[in-house]
Amino acid sequence: MTPGGAKLHALVVDDEPPDAEELCYLLGQEPSFQQIDAASDAVSALSLLQANRYDVLFLDIQMPRVNGLQLAQLLQHRPAVPAMVFVTAYEEYALRAFELGAFDYLIKPVRRERLQQTISRLVRRAEPAPPALDRIVVDKDGRIVVIDVANIRFAEAQDDRVFLATQKQRYSSRHSLRELQQRLPSPPFLRTHRSYIVNLRHVIEIVPFFTGSYLLRLDDVNGTQVPVSRSSAHDLRTLLGM
C-alpha cells in the first residue's frame, strides 16, 4: 500500500485487446491497485491522463500512429509524470525506453512473478524513502570507519552478516542487504543475487554463465566474480544496454 493506506491507480495502454485484458486481469489480482483503466491508443491515453491521476502507466510500444516510446516522449513535458512501465514483445527498445525515464521494461508474455517484482518496486516508490547514502558507517577491526559509497564494489550477505568490499578492503556492514538495496543509489547499484548487490561502475567483464545467468568480474584487487541470477539478468542487460 501507498502512504495513508491509499492504493495505486494504473493505466494500461495497448492496442491488442487480448494483451490489454490479460494485463488488466493480472493487475486486478494484486491488492496494491485501486483503479485500473485501459486505453487502446495514445490519443485515448492522453485523454484519460488529462481527466485522471495515475501512479503508473503500462505502455505497449508497437501501436499505430503514436507508439509507446513517442507517447512517453510527449509526457516528458508534463509536470507530474506517472511511473512508466513498458510492456512489449521486443527487447531491442529497452535502451531508448530507459533514456525516456522508464521505471521498468517487461517482455510479453508477462509472467506473474516478474510483474509482482515491478509492483513491489512501485509500492516502495510511493512510500517515503530513506535518503540515499553517499557515505556509510562500517566496522573494521574494532574501529568505526566511514567510507564513500562510490568506492564500494559489492555487498555480500554471508549467513547472518553483511560485508562491504572496496578495492582493497572488506568491512562489516551495519545494514542488512535489504536495507542497503533500499538506500544505495540505483543505478549504479543493482541487486544481482539474493546474496549480492553490485556497483555496476566497477564491473570490468561480464561472463555468460549457464541457463541465462552471468558472472561479473569487478576491478577490486582480487578480481572478484559476483553471480547474477536468472531473475536479475534482464535488469542487468537493460541497465547496461546489452
C-alpha positions as CSV (number, residue, x, y, z in Angstrom):
1,M,0.0,0.0,0.0
2,T,1.0,3.6,-0.6
3,P,1.1,6.1,2.3
4,G,-2.1,6.6,4.3
5,G,-3.5,3.3,3.1
6,A,-4.2,4.6,-0.5
7,K,-3.7,2.2,-3.4
8,L,-2.2,2.6,-6.8
9,H,-4.0,3.9,-9.9
10,A,-2.9,2.3,-13.2
11,L,-3.5,2.9,-16.9
12,V,-2.8,0.1,-19.4
13,V,-2.1,1.4,-23.0
14,D,-2.2,-1.4,-25.6
15,D,-3.8,-1.7,-29.0
16,E,-4.1,-5.5,-28.7
17,P,-7.3,-6.3,-26.7
18,P,-6.2,-9.8,-25.5
19,D,-2.9,-8.4,-24.2
20,A,-4.6,-5.5,-22.5
21,E,-7.2,-7.7,-20.9
22,E,-4.6,-10.2,-19.6
23,L,-2.5,-7.4,-18.1
24,C,-5.6,-5.8,-16.5
25,Y,-6.6,-9.1,-15.1
26,L,-3.2,-9.7,-13.6
27,L,-3.1,-6.3,-12.1
28,G,-6.6,-6.8,-10.7
29,Q,-5.4,-9.8,-8.7
30,E,-3.0,-7.6,-6.8
31,P,-4.2,-5.9,-3.7
32,S,-2.0,-2.8,-4.3
33,F,-4.3,-1.4,-7.0
34,Q,-7.5,0.5,-6.6
35,Q,-8.1,1.6,-10.1
36,I,-7.1,0.0,-13.4
37,D,-8.1,1.7,-16.7
38,A,-7.3,0.8,-20.3
39,A,-6.7,2.7,-23.5
40,S,-6.3,1.2,-27.0
41,D,-4.1,4.0,-28.4
42,A,-2.1,7.1,-27.4
43,V,-4.8,9.6,-28.1
44,S,-7.3,7.8,-25.7
45,A,-4.5,7.5,-23.2
46,L,-3.8,11.3,-23.3
47,S,-7.5,12.0,-22.8
48,L,-7.6,9.7,-19.7
49,L,-4.4,11.3,-18.3
50,Q,-6.0,14.7,-18.6
51,A,-9.0,13.6,-16.6
52,N,-7.4,11.3,-14.0
53,R,-4.4,10.9,-11.8
54,Y,-2.4,7.7,-12.4
55,D,0.6,6.4,-10.4
56,V,1.8,4.1,-13.2
57,L,1.4,3.6,-17.0
58,F,1.8,0.2,-18.6
59,L,2.8,1.1,-22.2
60,D,2.9,-1.1,-25.2
61,I,5.5,0.0,-27.8
62,Q,4.2,-1.1,-31.1
63,M,1.0,0.9,-31.6
64,P,-0.5,2.6,-34.7
65,R,0.1,6.4,-35.3
66,V,1.7,7.2,-31.9
67,N,3.7,4.4,-30.4
68,G,4.6,3.9,-26.8
69,L,8.0,5.5,-27.0
70,Q,6.5,8.6,-28.7
71,L,3.8,8.8,-26.1
72,A,6.5,8.6,-23.3
73,Q,8.4,11.4,-25.0
74,L,5.2,13.6,-25.2
75,L,4.7,13.0,-21.4
76,Q,8.2,14.4,-20.6
77,H,6.7,17.9,-20.6
78,R,4.0,17.2,-18.1
79,P,4.6,18.5,-14.5
80,A,4.0,15.1,-12.9
81,V,4.7,12.0,-15.0
82,P,3.5,8.6,-13.7
83,A,5.9,5.8,-13.5
84,M,6.2,4.3,-17.0
85,V,6.5,0.5,-17.3
86,F,6.9,-0.6,-20.9
87,V,5.3,-3.9,-21.8
88,T,6.4,-5.3,-25.2
89,A,7.4,-8.3,-27.1
90,Y,10.6,-6.6,-28.3
91,E,13.8,-6.4,-26.2
92,E,15.6,-4.0,-28.6
93,Y,13.8,-0.9,-27.4
94,A,14.9,-1.2,-23.8
95,L,17.8,1.3,-24.0
96,R,15.6,4.0,-25.6
97,A,12.8,3.3,-23.1
98,F,15.2,3.9,-20.1
99,E,16.5,7.0,-21.8
100,L,12.9,8.3,-21.6
101,G,12.8,7.5,-17.9
102,A,11.2,4.0,-17.9
103,F,10.6,2.6,-14.5
104,D,10.7,-0.9,-15.8
105,Y,10.6,-2.9,-19.0
106,L,8.6,-6.1,-19.2
107,I,8.7,-8.7,-22.0
108,K,5.5,-10.3,-23.3
109,P,4.1,-12.7,-22.3
110,V,4.3,-11.1,-18.9
111,R,5.0,-13.6,-16.1
112,R,3.1,-13.0,-12.9
113,E,6.2,-13.4,-10.8
114,R,8.1,-10.7,-12.8
115,L,5.1,-8.4,-12.7
116,Q,4.9,-8.8,-8.9
117,Q,8.6,-7.7,-8.7
118,T,7.6,-4.5,-10.6
119,I,4.6,-3.9,-8.4
120,S,6.7,-4.3,-5.2
121,R,9.1,-1.6,-6.5
122,L,6.1,0.6,-7.4
123,V,4.8,0.3,-3.9
124,R,8.2,1.1,-2.4
125,R,8.4,4.1,-4.8
126,A,5.2,5.5,-3.4
127,E,6.3,5.2,0.2
128,P,8.5,7.8,1.9
129,A,12.1,6.6,1.0
130,P,15.1,7.0,3.4
131,P,17.7,9.3,1.9
132,A,20.2,7.7,-0.5
133,L,23.6,7.2,1.1
134,D,26.7,8.9,-0.2
135,R,28.8,7.8,2.8
136,I,28.3,4.9,5.1
137,V,29.5,3.8,8.5
138,V,31.1,0.3,8.7
139,D,33.2,-1.7,11.2
140,K,36.8,-2.8,10.7
141,D,39.0,-4.5,13.3
142,G,37.0,-2.9,16.2
143,R,37.1,0.6,14.7
144,I,34.2,2.6,13.3
145,V,35.1,3.7,9.7
146,V,33.3,6.0,7.3
147,I,33.7,5.1,3.6
148,D,32.5,6.7,0.4
149,V,29.6,4.8,-1.2
150,A,31.2,5.3,-4.7
151,N,34.2,3.2,-3.6
152,I,32.0,0.2,-2.8
153,R,32.5,-2.7,-5.3
154,F,29.9,-5.0,-3.8
155,A,27.9,-6.0,-0.8
156,E,27.7,-9.7,0.2
157,A,25.5,-11.5,2.7
158,Q,27.1,-14.4,4.5
159,D,24.9,-16.3,7.0
160,D,23.6,-13.5,9.3
161,R,26.3,-11.0,8.4
162,V,26.7,-8.5,5.5
163,F,30.1,-7.3,4.2
164,L,31.0,-4.4,2.0
165,A,34.1,-4.6,-0.2
166,T,36.1,-1.7,-1.7
167,Q,39.1,-2.1,-4.0
168,K,41.4,-3.5,-1.3
169,Q,39.4,-3.7,1.9
170,R,36.4,-5.7,3.3
171,Y,34.2,-4.2,6.0
172,S,31.4,-5.4,8.3
173,S,28.2,-3.6,7.4
174,R,25.7,-2.2,10.0
175,H,22.9,-2.6,7.4
176,S,21.1,-5.7,6.2
177,L,21.3,-6.4,2.4
178,R,17.6,-5.3,2.1
179,E,18.4,-2.0,3.8
180,L,21.3,-1.4,1.6
181,Q,19.2,-2.2,-1.5
182,Q,16.7,0.5,-0.4
183,R,19.3,3.1,0.4
184,L,22.1,2.7,-2.1
185,P,21.5,4.7,-5.3
186,S,20.1,2.6,-8.1
187,P,21.7,2.7,-10.6
188,P,24.6,2.2,-10.3
189,F,23.9,-0.4,-7.6
190,L,22.0,-3.5,-8.6
191,R,20.8,-6.5,-6.6
192,T,22.2,-9.2,-8.8
193,H,21.6,-12.2,-6.5
194,R,19.9,-13.0,-3.2
195,S,23.3,-12.6,-1.6
196,Y,24.9,-9.7,-3.6
197,I,24.5,-6.1,-4.5
198,V,27.0,-4.8,-7.1
199,N,28.2,-1.4,-8.1
200,L,28.0,-1.6,-11.9
201,R,30.5,1.2,-12.3
202,H,33.2,-1.2,-11.2
203,V,32.3,-4.1,-13.5
204,I,35.1,-4.8,-16.0
205,E,33.9,-8.1,-17.5
206,I,30.6,-9.9,-18.0
207,V,31.0,-13.7,-18.3
208,P,27.9,-15.6,-19.7
209,F,27.1,-18.5,-17.4
210,F,24.7,-21.4,-17.8
211,T,20.9,-21.1,-18.0
212,G,21.0,-17.4,-18.9
213,S,22.8,-16.2,-15.8
214,Y,26.2,-14.3,-15.7
215,L,29.3,-13.7,-13.6
216,L,30.5,-10.1,-13.2
217,R,34.2,-9.5,-12.7
218,L,35.0,-6.4,-10.7
219,D,38.0,-4.1,-10.6
220,D,38.9,-4.9,-7.0
221,V,42.4,-6.2,-6.1
222,N,41.1,-9.8,-6.2
223,G,39.2,-9.5,-9.5
224,T,36.2,-10.8,-7.6
225,Q,33.5,-12.6,-9.6
226,V,29.9,-12.0,-8.5
227,P,27.0,-14.1,-9.7
228,V,23.9,-12.7,-11.5
229,S,20.8,-14.8,-11.0
230,R,18.5,-15.6,-13.9
231,S,15.8,-13.3,-12.4
232,S,18.2,-10.4,-12.3
233,A,19.8,-11.0,-15.7
234,H,17.2,-9.0,-17.6
235,D,17.7,-6.0,-15.3
236,L,21.4,-6.2,-15.9
237,R,21.0,-6.3,-19.6
238,T,18.6,-3.4,-19.6
239,L,20.8,-1.2,-17.4
240,L,23.9,-1.9,-19.5
241,G,22.2,-1.8,-22.8
242,M,23.1,-5.4,-23.7
